[in-house]
């Protein structure tokens, strides 16, 4: 009715047991390593060290219409422009600061479900 475990089966069971123990040891090692790293980190700031509003109040955003700045052209055929000749900002403040508004008959947004202009 019962058969004794063969050598290969017993070796498989031992191998699974060793792999499980190694996995548990690895998880415990990773947890301890994370705990030690966390201990070396600085403590979170205390309430008096938190950022505060400036005396003048909250800083407000400014809204302005921007338009692309023209890219300078090289003067000669074989001349190339270098990065410092191009500048660092690709837009400039527009002369006309009126914002474009929604026009009747348009859908309002891409994929908005409206009929669009017909």
C-alpha positions in Angstrom: 0.0 0.0 0.0 2.8 2.5 0.8 6.0 2.9 -1.1 9.2 4.3 0.4 10.5 7.5 -1.2 13.2 6.9 -3.6 16.5 8.8 -3.5 15.6 11.1 -6.3 12.3 12.1 -4.7 13.9 12.7 -1.4 16.6 14.8 -3.0 13.8 16.9 -4.7 12.0 17.5 -1.4 15.3 18.5 0.3 16.1 20.9 -2.7 12.7 22.6 -2.4 13.1 22.9 1.4 16.6 24.4 1.0 15.3 26.9 -1.7 12.5 27.9 0.6 14.9 28.5 3.5 17.2 30.5 1.3 14.3 32.6 0.1 13.2 33.4 3.7 16.8 34.2 4.6 17.1 36.5 1.6 13.8 38.4 2.5 15.0 38.8 6.1 18.4 40.1 4.9 16.7 42.6 2.5 14.4 43.8 5.3 17.3 44.4 7.7 19.4 46.1 5.0 16.4 48.5 4.3 16.0 49.1 8.0 19.7 50.1 8.3 19.6 52.4 5.3 16.4 54.0 6.7 18.2 54.7 10.0 21.1 56.5 8.2 18.6 58.9 6.4 17.9 62.3 8.0 14.8 62.6 10.0 11.7 64.3 8.5 11.6 68.1 9.0 9.9 69.3 12.2 6.9 71.6 12.0 8.9 74.7 12.5 11.2 73.7 9.7 8.4 73.4 7.1 8.1 76.0 4.4 6.1 79.1 5.1 4.3 81.7 3.0 6.3 84.9 2.4 5.2 88.0 4.3 3.8 89.4 1.0 1.4 86.5 0.6 1.2 83.7 -2.0 3.1 84.1 -5.3 0.7 84.4 -8.2 1.1 83.0 -11.7 1.3 85.3 -14.6 -0.5 84.5 -17.8 0.7 85.8 -21.1 0.4 84.8 -24.7 3.7 83.7 -26.2 4.7 83.5 -29.8 7.6 81.7 -31.4 10.8 83.6 -31.8 12.4 83.6 -35.2 15.6 81.5 -35.6 18.5 83.6 -36.8 19.8 82.7 -40.2 23.5 82.2 -41.0 25.0 84.9 -43.2 27.1 82.8 -45.5 26.5 79.6 -47.3 29.1 77.5 -45.4 28.6 79.2 -42.1 26.9 77.4 -39.2 25.3 78.9 -36.1 26.5 77.9 -32.7 24.2 77.3 -29.7 25.2 80.6 -28.1 24.1 82.5 -31.2 20.7 80.9 -31.1 19.8 82.1 -27.6 18.1 80.1 -24.9 14.4 80.9 -25.2 12.3 79.8 -28.2 9.4 82.1 -27.5 8.8 85.8 -26.8 5.9 87.8 -25.3 3.3 88.5 -28.0 2.3 92.1 -28.8 -1.4 91.1 -28.8 -2.3 89.6 -25.4 -5.9 88.8 -26.2 -6.6 85.1 -25.7 -8.3 83.2 -28.5 -11.9 82.3 -27.5 -14.3 79.6 -28.4 -16.1 80.3 -31.6 -19.7 79.2 -32.1 -20.2 76.2 -34.3 -16.9 74.6 -33.4 -16.8 71.4 -31.3 -14.8 72.9 -28.5 -12.2 70.2 -28.2 -10.7 67.4 -30.2 -13.0 64.4 -29.7 -15.5 66.4 -27.7 -18.4 64.8 -29.4 -19.8 67.9 -31.0 -20.8 68.2 -34.6 -18.0 70.6 -35.4 -18.2 73.2 -38.1 -20.7 72.1 -40.8 
